[in-house]
Amino acid sequence: MEIEASERISRFVLQSNRINKSTGQVKADAFLPNTKLVPPQTSVCCSSTYEDEQLWNVAEVHLGASRAKATGKKTLYGCANVLAGEITKHGLTINRDDAPFNGHSNILGWPSSKDQQREVALLIAEASKFKPLKDGELPKPD
C-alpha cells in the first residue's frame, strides 16, 4: 500500500531514556531499527486517522503498554510523530501491513552500517515532534 508523504507516522515511546528531557525531543534511538529482524525494521503506526486517545489505546492493547508504571508492563510515555516524507526522503520505505492493528507499518530499507542507521534515525528524530501521553508533561528520569 502506497503511503502518502503527508501521512502522520507515529513511533510509540516505551523507554524514558529515548526522550531528551531538556528539549522534549526523542533521541535517534527511538527510530533505530530492530536489527534482530531480517530485514532490519522499525515498527510504526500510520496514524493520520487516529485521535490521541485511540492511539494510546492501540499501544495498550497491542503493545501491552501501560499509561502508568505497572509491574510487568512497559510504560507508555507518548509517541514521536513525523510525516512519512521525512522518512522516505532518506531512501527508506514504509510498508503498511495492518497487523497486529490497523495502521501498523514497518520502516524498511535501512543501511547495513550501524553508524549510517544512527545517522538516518537522528535525522528522522530531529524532524519528529514528541507527543507526551499527558500534554506538557515529560517523563521523570527512571
N, C-alpha and C positions, 0 to 999 in steps of 0.2 A: 504494500500500500504506500503510495506516494505521500510524503509528509511535506506540507507547505512550509516555506521559510518563516512564515508568521505564526506557526503553531507554537504554543507555550509548552515547553518541556520542563517537567519537574523532577528533581532528584531528591528523594527523601533523605533527611539527615538524621541518622540514628546514633551518632557519636559526637559529643560536645567538642572534642578536640579537632573536629573538622570545621569549626567556626572560629574566625578571628574575633575575639571578644571586644577588641578596641575599635575595629572598623565595622563589625556586623556583617562582614562578607564571609562566604565559605572559602576554604582553602582548596588548593588544587586536589588534595586527597579526596575531596568529596566526589570528584568526577573521574578519578583514576579507574581504569578497567580492572575487572576481576581476571587476573592472569591465570587462574587455575582452570578457567573455562577455555575451551578451544572452539572458535577463536576468542581472544580476549574481548570482553564486553562490559559495558556499564548499563545496569538496569535503570530505566527511567519511566516516566509516565507522560504520554501526550495528554495534557490536562486543560486545554483551552475550554472544554465544555464543562469542567468541574468547578463548583463553588468551593470555597475553602473547607467548609465542613465536610463536604463529600470527599475531598482529597484526604483529609485526616482520617475519615472512616476507612478509606482504601488501605491506608498504612496500618491501621489497627487490625482490620480483618485479614488482609493478605500478607502482611509482613510480621504479624504478631507483635506489633509495637504498642506501647502504652503511652498515653498522654501525661502520665505521672510516673515517677520512678516506682517500679514494682519488681519484686524478686522474680527472677526467671524470665523477664521480658525486656526487650530492647526499649529504650526511651526514645520517643519521637520528639525531636527538638524543632522541627519545621521542615521546610524544603527550599531548595535553591531553584529558582525559576529562570529560564533562559529561552530565547527564541531559537527555534530549530536552525535557522540560518546561521546563527553564531556557532553552531556545532558543525554543520555541513561545509562551511567555508574553509574548514581545516582538513578537508578530504575525508571526513568521517561520514558514515551513513547512519540513518536511524531506521531500524527495522521494527515496525509495529506488528506484534503477534497477538495482542489482546489476551494473553494468557500469563498469569492466572487471573487477570482482571482487565476490564475494558480500558484501553489506552496503554496497557503495558507495552513497552518497547525496549530495544537494546541499541546502544550506540556501538557500532562495529567499525572495523577498518583502522584500528589503532596501529601506530607504527610498532615495529618489533622491539625497538630500543626503549628501555625503561626511562632513560633521560628524555627522549622525544615524547613519550607518553606523558610525562610530568609537564613538559613544556606546553603541550596541547591542552592538557587538563587545566593548567594555570590560566591559559587564555580564555577557556570556557568559563572557569570560575570567576574571572575578572568581569566577564560580560553578564554574569548572572546577578540576580538580586535575591538575597536570603529573606524568606518569609518565615518569621518565627511562629511557632504554634500559638503563642499568645502575643498579640500585637504589641510591639515596642519592648518586649522582654527578650533579652539574650540569656542563654543558659549560664548558670553558675558553673565555675570550674569543678570538675569531678574530684 
